[in-house]
Amino acid sequence: MPYFDAASSAPLHPVARQALLAALDEGWADPARLYREGRRARLLLDAAREAVAEAVGCRPDELVFTPSGTRAVHSGVAGALAGRRRAGRQLVVSTVEHSSVLHAATAHEEQGGTTVRVPVGRAGRVDAAEFAGALGPESALACLQSANHEVGTVQPVEEVAQACRATGVPLLVDAAQSLPWGPVGGDWSALAASAHKWGGPPGVGLLVVRKGVRFAAQGPSDERESGRAPGFENLPGIVAAAASLRAVHAEAAQEAARLRELTERIRARVPELVPDVEVVGDPERRLPHLVTFSCLYVDGEALLHELDLAGFSVSSGSSCTSSTLTPSHVLRAMGVLSEGNVRVSLPVGTGAEDVERFLAALPEAVAAVREKLGAPVARPAVVPGESLVLDVLGKLCPIPVIELGKVIGDVPVGGTVTVLSDDGAAGLDIRAWCHMQEQEFVSEEPADRGTAYTVRRVS
């Protein structure tokens, strides 16, 4: 069964498995102890730290291991803000950061700080000049991901880091998605990542804080990991993480070229095979293994279920999932279609034949979901009437745009359809529908119940 969700968690690399088993035998003792077993454990820990530091491009004494990538982000944000408290209480982030960064921002606000959220374009990429313009005298820390976890867009870290350095604001980079493909360039100040993203074991994260960056670790601490990640180190996991990172970097260039060709194939062929599809994310400045697209008139959870039955494991940022009734904050920030969203992220070693089988199965899966939902298959004949009101109150996505697609032909060119909806995702999806169908989004206004979205038929 092809696994196409490496952006969530990559399969354990064979080198990581071998290193993990060996470290379970050799690295079980306390590396803080001076007896023989402890000294052996310390040698393993030091060697792993040096290997990871070399791969990241930092000094070993700048890097600590944490229990997860999320913990690394939370500790990095809190510590950097605390270290810069005298400079200001403002945090600057992009609107498409990983939820771990946004949760840290919320915690900062609850403690009296402020957050500036820099918007992105439709491709999910922040404008470096706009980000630089958000930095001010009260800015204590800036955060920018190296590449987006949902759509694969690579961010201008080097340009933003230069602007941060010029204004004296440290930049923390969430490198979880890009580190498997190589070190992050630019003069950044701090960096966080997670081993399970590159084929290491779960339960190992890393936090890098450059020398000279003001940093005050928050919460109770001890003598381990420079006081920045208290508790007994997961030494077998750390050793396996270091071994797998070196292994994936050794093969990164070749695999990146091969997987980029496969994702280019998906990007090109999905719109040919499935009508009413929007491929999202930057087509050029993107991760080599990740491609995301959204299908009109499709329930995201139902589509993932159909693809699972067909033998494919993919993920979704759709608003229609069992865990949330609101769109992915990334897709919302980009202003793209959120319904029927599919993220394909290919693990190392994925074969071309698996991609071809996925492309062969996708049209039938989408058609099956659309048929169950009663999606429009053709535009109705034009009938008289300059405007129409469509009441879809109480119905969740993708029903509002399905019904809009059915009735848009019931008004003449120049006429309008006003959609009454109380679904929080409707505004984003109706705008995205207009963009895809080349119709005009006129207005969004409060109604007696819900919101009224007016669309003008252009063609």
N, C-alpha and C positions, 0 to 999 in steps of 0.2 A: 504494500500500500504506500504510494508516494506521500512523503511528508513534506509539505510546502509551507511550513511556518517557522523557519529558522530565525526570523526576526524576534519571535517570542522566546524561543529557546532552541539552540542548535543541538543536534544529536551529539552524544559524548564521542569525542575524537578517539580513535584507537590508541594514539599515543597517550592521551589522558587516562584511558582505562589502564594501560600498562603501568604508568607512573603512580596512579592511585593505589593499585594493588601492592606495588613495591613499597610505597610510603606507609601503607598500613602495617607492614612488617617492621620498617625501619624508623618511622617517624611518630610513634605513639607516645614517646616520653615528653616531659615538660622541657621545652627549649630554654627555659630560664634557669634550669638546674645545672650544677657544675660536674655532676658525675658523668660517667661514660655515655649512658643512654641519652642524657640531656645534651651533652656536647654533640652527639651525633644528630639529634633533632635540630640543634641550633645551626649546624652546618647545612642541613637540608633547607631550613628556613632562609638562611642568608643567601644560599645559592639560588633559591626560587626568587627572592627579592631582586637579586642582581639581574637575573634573566628577564623578569618582567620589566624592570626599570630600563634595561637596554631596548626592549621592544617598544616601550612607551616613548623613550627619549628623555629620560630624567635621571637624576641621581638616585641611588638606592636609598639614601637616608631621607629622600623627599617622599617616599612611597610607603604607605601602610596598607595592610590587608584588613578588610571589613567583612562582616557576615553576609553582605549582599550589596548589589549595586545601589539599591534604594537607600540603604543605610549610609553608603558612601556619599550620596548626594545630600541627604539630610544633614549628616555631620559636616560636610564641606560647606554647605550654605550657612548653617548655624554658626560654625566656627569662624568663617570669614566675616560674617556680619558682626559677630561679637568683637572680633579683632579690630574692626574698623568703626566701632560705635562712635568714637569721637569725631570721625569724618562725616557721619551722617547716618540716617536710618532708611535710606531709599535703596530698594532692590530693583534692578532692571532685567527683564526677561523677554523672550519672544512669546507670542501667543500660541506657538505650537510645541513648546517644551514638553518633555515627558511629564506624566502626572506627578512623579516624585518631586520634580522641581516646583510644579505649581502647588503641590501640597505644602512644601517648605515655604513657599511665598505666603500661603494662607496663614500658616503658623506665625510667620513674621508679622503679618498684619494684625493678628490677634494680640500680639505683644506690643502694638503701638507703632509698628513700622509702616512704610508705604511701599507700593509696588507699581512700577511703570511697565505696562505690557506693550511691546512693540509689535505692530501688525505685520502680516506677511502678504505677499501677492498670491494670485490664484495658483501659482505653481508651488506654493508652500515655502518660498525662500524669502528671508528677511532682506531688506535693503540695508547695506552696510552704512550708508550715509545717514539713513533715518535712525538706525540703531545708535550711531554716534551722536546724533542730535538729541537723543533721549538721555544721554549722560549729562549730569549736572553737578553742581557743587555739593549737593546732598547725597549723591550716589555713593553707596558703600560697597556695592558688589554688582556685577553683571553676570548673567548666565546665558549661555547659548549652546545648544546641542551641535555636535559636529555634523550629524545627519539625522533626518527625521525618521522615527521608528514606524510610522504608518504609511508614508508615501515615498520614502527613500531620498527625498531632496537633500542635497548637500548644502550646508550653510557656509557663508563667507567668514569662517572663523579667523583667518589670517588678517583680513581687513578690519574686522571688529576688534581683534586683539590689539592691533596697532592703534586704533582709536582709543581703546581703554588705557593702553600704556601712556598715550599722550595726555590723557586727563587724570592719570593716577588712580584709576579704578581697576581693581583686580577682576579678571575674567575667569569664571569657572565653566569648564566645558564638560558636558555630558557626552562622553565618547563611546557609550555602550554599543551603538550600532556600527560605528566606523572602525573601531580599534582592530577588529579581526582582519581588516584590509590594509592596515599600516598605521604608523604613528600620526598624530594630529599635528599639523604644521602651525606656525604662528607663535607669538610670544604670549601664550596664555599663562595664567597664574595658578590655576588649580584644575584638576581633571578627575572624573569619576568614571568607572566602568564596571562590568559584571562578567564573570568568567563563563557563565552558561550561555552567553551570546556568541562565544567563539569556540564552543565545543568543549569547554572545561566543565567541571561539576558544578551544580548549583550550591549556593551557600558560601561563595567566595566573591567578594567585590574588592575594588582597589580605589584608594584615594591618594592623589598626588597633590602636595602643596609645595610650591617652589620656595626655595630659600629666599628670605627677605619679605615674603608676604605675611602681613600681620594676621595671626590666626590664634584664636582662643577656643580650645575644645570645650564643648558644653556638656553638662551632665557629669555624673560621677566617673572618675577615670582611675586607672592604675598604671603600673610601670610598663605594661605591654604596648607595643605598637605606638611608641612615642606618646602614650596617653590619649591617642585619638581613636582607638578602637579597643576598649577594655575587654578583658576576658581571654580565656584560653584559645590560642590560635588553632584553626582547623588545618593542621599541618598537612595531612594527606591531601585534602582538597586544594590547598595552596600549591603544593608540589605538582599536582596534576594540572592545575590551572596554568602554571608557568610552562610546563612541558607542552601543553596543547597550544598556548599562544605562540611559542617559538615554532611549532610545527605548522600552524596555519599561516604564519608570516612567511615561512619558507616557500609555501606553495601559493601565496596570495596573488601574485602577478598573473600566473598561468590560469588559476581558477577564476579570477576576476574577468579576464578576457573571455573565457569560455562561458561563464554564467551570464555575462552581459549580452552575448549573442543570443542566448536562450530567452532572456527577458525582453530583448528587442523583438524577438519573434512573437512573444505574447502581446507586447504593446501594439504591434502592427496588425496581428491577425484577429484579435478579439473584436475590434470594431467591424471587421469584415464578416465575422461569423455570427455576431449577435447584434441586432439592431438596437438603437437607443442606448448606447453605452458611452460613458465618458472615462477615458484613461486620465488619471490625475497624477500630479507630481511633475517635477522638472524633467523633461525628456532627455536632457543631456547631463546636467550636473546632478547626478543621482548615484545611489549605491548600485553596484553591479548585479546584485542578486535579487532585487526587490522591484515589484511592479504592482500597482494598485489601480483598480477600475471600479466604477459604479454602474449599476444597471437600473434604468427606469422601470417603474411598475413592478418592483421585486421586493419582497420581504427578505432582509438580509439573513435572518436566522433560518428561514425556510430554504434559502439557496445554499447556505453552508451545510444544511442537513442533506439536501439532494446531492451535493458534491461528496459528502462523506459516504453516502450510500454507493456512489460511483467509485469510491476508493481513493479520494483525495482529501488530505487534511490541509485546510487553509483557514485563515482568520478574517475578521471583518471589523471595520470601524463604523459599521452601519448603526443608525439610530434604532433599528428594529432588532434588538437582541434581548435575550432573557434577562440580562444584567442591567440594562438601562433603557429608558424610554426617551433619552435625549441623544442627539447626534454626537459623534466623536468631536472633541473640542478642536482637534486638528482640522478635520473636514469643515467644521463650522467656521474656523478662522480663515480657511482658504476660500470659503464661499462656493464650494463645489457640491455636487450631488452626494448626499449621505446614504440614501436608501440603496439597498442591493449592493453594498460595498464588499469587495473581495480583495484581500491582500495576499499576494503570492510571494513568498520569500524562500528562495531555493537554497538548501543546504549544500555544503561542499560535496562534490561527487554526483550531483543530480545529472541524470542522463537525458539526452535529447529525446529519447523514446518516451520517457515519462511526461515530458512537456507536450509532445504530440498527442499522447493519450488524453491529457488534460484538455487540450484544445478541441479534441473530438467529442469529449463528454460535456463540455460547457454549454453549447447551444441547447442541447436537450434538457439540461438541468434548468436553465433559465426559462425555456419555453414551458416546462412543467409547472414552475412556480407562477408564471404569468397566467397560465390557464386556470390554475386554482383560484387566483385572485380576480379573475375576470378582467384582465388588462385589455386596453383597446388594441385591436389588430389593424384597424384601418380608420381613417378619418371619416366621420359621417358626412352625409350630403348637407350642403348649406341650406338652411331654412331661414325665413325672415326673422328679424329681431335684432336690435342693435345691442342689447345687453342681456345678460343672464346671471342669475344668482344661484350659486351651487352651495347647498347646505350639507357639510360633512362634519358637523359638530358631533363630538363623541367618538369619532373614528380616527385611528392612529395611522401613521405612515406605514405603507406607501399608498393607502387608500385615497388621500386627498389629491395626489397627482394622477392616480389612475382615473379617478372620476373627472378631473380636469382634462385629461387627454381624451376622454370619451366625448366631452361636450364642447370642446373648443370649436369644432366645426359647425356647431349649432348657431353660431353668430357669424355675420358676414365679416369680411376683411375690414378692419377698423373698429369692429364691435368689441365689447368687453365681456369678460366673465369675472364675477366677483365670488371668490371662494371664502365661505365662512368656516373657520376651523379653530378648535381649541387645542390642537396638538402642537407642542412646542417645537417640533421639527418641521412643521409645515412651511414656515416662512423661508427657511434655507432651501428646502427641496423644491418649492415652487419657483424661487429665483433660479435655481440650477436647471429646472425643467425649461424655463423660458430661454436660458442661455443655450441649451442643447437643441431646442426646437425652433430657435430663431423667432420667438415671440417676445412681446414687450411687457416687462413687469412695470406696472403703473404706480401702485401705491400699496402701503400697509397701514391700516388704521384700526384703532380699537372699535369693537362692536359691542352690542348689548351682551352678547355671549361670545367669548373668544376674540378672534381678530379677523378682519376682512382684508383679503388680498385680491387686488384687482389686476387682471391680465388683459392686454389688448391683443387681438389677433392681427398679425402682420401679414401672414400668407396662408 
